[in-house]
């Protein structure tokens, strides 16, 4: 694969250097881990924490807290570059460095930043986001059942969280719970929870068809005591923290999908020049050429929209998000990227034919993981609801 020329999309040399560095490291150090991660559902904890030595953790954390002080667009390009070679590690990075850490960068107070941010940057801490529940997925806010009540100097959390990426291995989690259940969406608060807090436990590690090696779990809060000083933002204002973070998550998820799709395309292109039928490489047949052309076009369309929306989230102010143009466009970017990625993956497996159906092949591994892109961070249908809702508001003036 030729590394994308980011200058062609209007990005400067600094972004290209960041992309290139992440790409090379992932190729040399993370790609060799893929087979074992998939076969054994093995999480390479040492390799993950070692990412800190390469400057790939704490990317958006200010320099005074030990981070690189870069913008979220740099984090997006790192996600794409790493996903090309090891999408599972990239998924874990997204959960820790973006969903958890970047939300703290944007919303935590000075004391919280001093206590937690440096530990993410040096690899001491792996993070996770605790939002989805057994009965609260697409309706994550309204149906949230986890509660938190003030008790002296602590909050006491009770409830369960499900499908939590990095949940079984996380040292620190950003957790949402209802502090005023009668207020529904506007009665939610955000908390920093450490794995050793009394009352917190991992109920189970979940067995997935894809993203294997990226541990996903069910978390339990049984009278879990969280110091009041770990409340992020104001009480009952957790929805502001959450919605702002979700818009950014959707965009970085679209970058992730590009990396995954590009890898599948490159594997299919290479296979079409090597596999021979009827005395010639299958790439010489027009039907295979049509699939390759469609895949290439799909990826270029994904890049065009995603890269532009990536620019738009760079200056997203604290407390912004969850409404307006960026809410609509971030949902559109991930809707297009998730769908496009699955179309590319489907055609990549088709070009591989019988070998594509074999679990041992890389393209099969990518195919099994790709479906998450149409479900996580709000399913395709939720993205459509968001887009249509904002369009109708605009039409109504």
Secondary structure, DSSP 8 states (H G I E B T S, - for coil): -----GGGGT--HHHHHHHHHHHHHIIIIIGGGHHHHHHHT---HHHHHHGGGGT-SSTTS-GGGTS----HHHHHHHHHHHHHH-HHHHHHHIIIIIIIIIHHHHH--HHHHHHHHHHHHTTS--EEEE--BTTBSTTTTTT---EEEEETTEEEEEEEEEEEETTTT-SEEEEEEESSGGGGGGGEEEEEEETTSTTEEEEEE---SSSTTS-EEEEEEEEEEEEGGGEESSTT-HHHHHHHHHHHHHHHHHHHHHHHHHHHHHHHHHHHHH-EETTEEGGGSHHHHHHHHHHHHHHHHHHHHHHHHHHHHTT--TT--SSHHHHHHHHHHHHHHHHHHHHHHHHHHHHHGGGGGSTTSHHHHHHHHHGGGGTTTS-HHHHHHHHHHHHHHHHH-
